Amino acid sequence: MEELKTRNEELERELIKSLQREENIKTELQRLRERVRVAEEAEERLCSQLGDLEAETVDQAHAYRAHLVALMDQLEAAHKFIESAS
């Protein structure tokens, strides 16, 4: 009978340790889930910002090209003026 009581106490201690490990794992899992959620939100913000920057870059490229074309037109007009004056 004493042997069963001792074995029962051992099993209870193991159960308590197991339950504590399980609780620790649950806590760690919850922390990891929160970190993943934060990372996903950050990724979404970065993707949005990247899209905005890409659109801005395209707009700036179009504006730069238009400016270059205008300068080339002015240069061509200046050349024609100089040639006609000569």
C-alpha positions as CSV (number, residue, x, y, z in Angstrom):
1,M,0.0,0.0,0.0
2,E,2.8,2.4,0.9
3,E,4.4,1.6,-2.5
4,L,1.2,2.6,-4.3
5,K,1.0,5.8,-2.3
6,T,4.6,6.7,-3.2
7,R,3.9,5.9,-6.8
8,N,0.8,8.0,-6.8
9,E,2.7,11.0,-5.3
10,E,5.4,10.6,-8.0
11,L,2.7,10.6,-10.7
12,E,1.0,13.7,-9.2
13,R,4.4,15.5,-9.2
14,E,5.0,14.5,-12.8
15,L,1.4,15.6,-13.7
16,I,2.1,19.0,-12.0
17,K,5.3,19.4,-13.9
18,S,3.7,18.4,-17.2
19,L,0.8,20.9,-16.6
20,Q,3.3,23.6,-15.9
21,R,5.3,22.8,-19.0
22,E,2.0,22.9,-21.0
23,E,1.2,26.3,-19.5
24,N,4.6,27.6,-20.4
25,I,4.3,26.3,-23.9
26,K,0.8,28.0,-24.2
27,T,2.3,31.3,-23.0
28,E,5.2,31.1,-25.4
29,L,2.8,30.2,-28.2
30,Q,0.6,33.2,-27.4
31,R,3.7,35.5,-27.4
32,L,4.8,34.0,-30.8
33,R,1.3,34.6,-32.2
34,E,1.4,38.2,-31.1
35,R,4.9,38.7,-32.7
36,V,3.6,37.1,-35.9
37,R,0.6,39.5,-35.9
38,V,2.8,42.5,-35.4
39,A,5.1,41.3,-38.1
40,E,2.2,40.8,-40.5
41,E,0.8,44.3,-39.8
42,A,4.3,45.8,-40.4
43,E,4.6,43.9,-43.6
44,E,1.2,45.3,-44.8
45,R,2.3,48.8,-43.9
46,L,5.6,48.4,-45.7
47,C,3.9,47.0,-48.8
48,S,1.5,49.9,-48.8
49,Q,4.3,52.4,-48.4
50,L,6.3,50.7,-51.2
51,G,3.3,50.9,-53.5
52,D,3.0,54.6,-52.7
53,L,6.7,55.2,-53.4
54,E,6.5,53.3,-56.7
55,A,3.6,55.4,-57.8
56,E,5.5,58.6,-56.8
57,T,8.6,57.4,-58.7
58,V,6.6,56.8,-61.9
59,D,5.0,60.3,-61.5
60,Q,8.5,61.9,-61.0
61,A,9.9,60.0,-64.0
62,H,7.0,61.3,-66.2
63,A,7.6,64.8,-65.0
64,Y,11.3,64.6,-65.5
65,R,10.8,63.3,-69.0
66,A,8.4,66.1,-69.8
67,H,10.9,68.6,-68.5
68,L,13.7,67.1,-70.7
69,V,11.4,67.2,-73.7
70,A,10.6,70.9,-73.0
71,L,14.3,71.7,-72.7
72,M,15.1,69.8,-75.9
73,D,12.4,71.8,-77.6
74,Q,13.8,75.1,-76.3
75,L,17.3,74.1,-77.4
76,E,16.1,73.2,-80.9
77,A,14.2,76.5,-81.1
78,A,17.4,78.3,-80.0
79,H,19.4,76.5,-82.7
80,K,16.9,77.5,-85.3
81,F,16.9,81.1,-84.2
82,I,20.7,81.2,-84.3
83,E,20.8,79.6,-87.7
84,S,18.1,82.0,-89.1
85,A,20.0,85.0,-87.6
86,S,23.2,83.9,-89.4
